Amino acid sequence: MSEFILNLTPQLYEYLLKSSLREPEILKKLRAQTRTMSTHKMQISPEQGQFMQLLVQLLGARKTLEIGVFTGYSTLAVASALPSYGKVIACDINVEWTTIAKRFWEEAGVLHKIDLRLGNALDTLQLLLDQGEANTFDFVFIDADKKNYSAYYEKSFQLTRPGGLIAIDNVLWAGDVADPAINDINTVMIRQLNEQLLVDERIRLSMLPLGDGLTLALKC
């Protein structure tokens, strides 16, 4: 046993994928499509998508929320893990990216499970609260603009049921959050959220070095 996280060399990472990844062809196709885009690094890793599927299934989730869709890989992964009557409310502002997403959702046969809301995500979250949706979501995934991370978290917390789970991506931000000399707005906002979550007694907390860092907040 080691006191430190094992360093994943490229060779070891490939072994990890070869030994554990069960990625359906439709997700592989979407990942390949996204890889041709200049913004492809915004997509989550395949093992993260599989991990999120496992979390959704462990929760017995029926109703989930996603803030930040991009080309729809994480949405597709989660929707595929839901029962036929399950629902993902997916928030984004980019028509071009989500058009790609919808094409793959349809091909995968999960389009009926996904309610895409185009527009300012904070407005969408507030609308859900105004409509009486507080404490009704089983799982929330936050992976959008970093300057609003704290605001996304607070509204997501209100929407999540007790015993529900909030997953937050990019919390290690390529290591920049650990460097006090780096103080751009994105790094500062992620760092502030990490500090906020550490002392938030409303949740049970775990930060994982998965992908670019994934925090899990279980609502008490």
N, C-alpha and C positions, 0 to 999 in steps of 0.2 A: 504494500500500500504506500502511496506517495501523499505528501502533504500538499502537492501542487497538481494542477490540471496537466494531464499529459499533452505534450506538444504534438499537434497533428501535422506531421510532415505530409507532403503530397502523396507519398507512397502509402502512408498509414490511412490518410483520408480516402484514398481509392479502395483500400481494403475494407474500411468502414462501410462504404457504399455497396461494395460487392457482397459483403456479408450480411447486410441488414436491409437494404433498400428494396421495397416492393412497389416500384413506381409504375402505374398503369400507362399504357401506350399513349392515351390522350394527354396525360400530364407531360410525358416526354416530348410529345409534339408541341405542346404549348411552350415548354421550356426552350425547345429548339427555335421556335418562332421568335420568342422574346430575345434570344441570344443575338439575333441579327440587328437588334436595335441599339442605338448609342446609349440608351438608358437602362440596358439590361441588368446592371448591377442592383437595380431597385428590387429585383425579384428575390423572393426568399429561396433558400436552398431546398433541394428535394427532401433531404432528411428532416428539415424543419416542417415541411408540409406533412410528412408522414407522422411526425410527432404530434402535430396539432390534430390530425385525424384521431390518433389514439386518445388524446385528451378529451375530445368531443365525445368519443364512444364511452370513455370511462365516466364522464358526467351524465351519460344518457341524455345528451342535449337534444332539444327539439327546436329551439329558437336561438339564433346567433346573430351577431352584429359584427360587421367589418368596417373599419375606418381606414380607407386607403386600399383601392382595388388593384391599380396598375393594370396589367394584362390578365388578371384574374386567376393566377395560379393558386394562391392561398384560398380564394373563394371556392374554386373548383374542388380543391382538396377537402375543405370542410363540408361543402354541400354533398360530396360523394359519401361522406361518413354519416350523414343524417338519414333518418328514415324518409320514406316517400312523402310524408306529410310535413317534414321539417322545413324550416325557413331560414334563409340568410338575408338580412337587410344589409346591403353593400353600398357604402358611401364613397363617392369620388367626384371629381370635377372635370375629368379629362374625357372628352367624347371619343377621341381617336383611340386611346388605350382601351377603353371599355368596350368599344366596338369589336376589337380583337377578342376581348374576354367573352363577350356574348356569343361569338361564333363558336368558340370552344365549349362553352357551357351547353349550347344547343347540341353540338356534336356528341357531348358526353351524356346527354339525356337528363341534365339536372337544371335546365333553365327554369322550369316551373318552381323550383325551390328557392330561386334567387330574386329578390326584390331590389333592383338597382335604383339608387337614389342619386341622381346627378345634381350637384349644387354644393354650397357651403356645408360641410359636414356638421359644424356646430349648430347651424340652423336646423339641419335634419334631426340631430340629437335632441334639440330643444322641442321640436315639433313632436317627437315621440313621447317626451315627458309630458307635454301639454295634452297629448291624447290618452294619457293614463297608462303609459307603458312602463312606468317605474317598477323595478323589482320583478321583471318578467323574462329577462334574457339569461340564458344558461352560460353563454360563452361570448366573449368579445375579443376581437383582435385589433390592435391599434398599430398601424404602420403607414402613417401619412406625414404631412409636413411637421417638422419637429418643433417649430415655434409655438404650436398649439397643443403640444403633448399634454401639458398639465390640465388644460381645459378639456381636452378629449377624455382624459382619465376621470376627472370629476363627474362629468356628465355620464360617462360609461358606468361609473360606480353606482350612480343613482338608478341606472337602467338595469343593472345586473341583480339577479335574485340572490338572497343569502345562500351560500353554498355554491354560487356561480363563480366562474373564473374569467379574469381579464388577463390577456397575454399582450405584452408590449414589446415590439421589435426595436432593434438598433440601440439598445441601452448601453452598449459598450462603445459604439460609434468609432470603430476601427482603432480603439485605444485612446482616442483624443480626450475622452472624459477624465482620464487619469492624469493628464498633463495640465498642470495649473497655468502653464504659459499659453494654452490655447483657449481663447475666449470669444470665438465667433458665436453668433446668436444660436445656431443649431446646437453646438456643443454645450453652451451655457444652459439652454432649456432642458436638454436631456440630463445634464448633471443635476440641475435643480429638481427634476422629477425623481431621479434616483434618490436624492436626499430626502425628498418628501415621502416617498414610499417607505423608506427605512423606518420612519417614526410614525407611520400611519397605523394606529392600533385597530382600525376597522378591518384589516386584512391579515392573512397569513402570506408570507412573502418568500419567494425564491428567485434569485437571478442566476441564469444558466449561461455558460459560455458557448451557446449554440448559435451558429451563424455569426451575426454581428452583435450577439447578446440578446437574450430573450428573458424578460421578467414575467413571472407568473404571480398574480395577486388573487388569492382566494378570498371572496367576501365573507366575513364572519356573519 
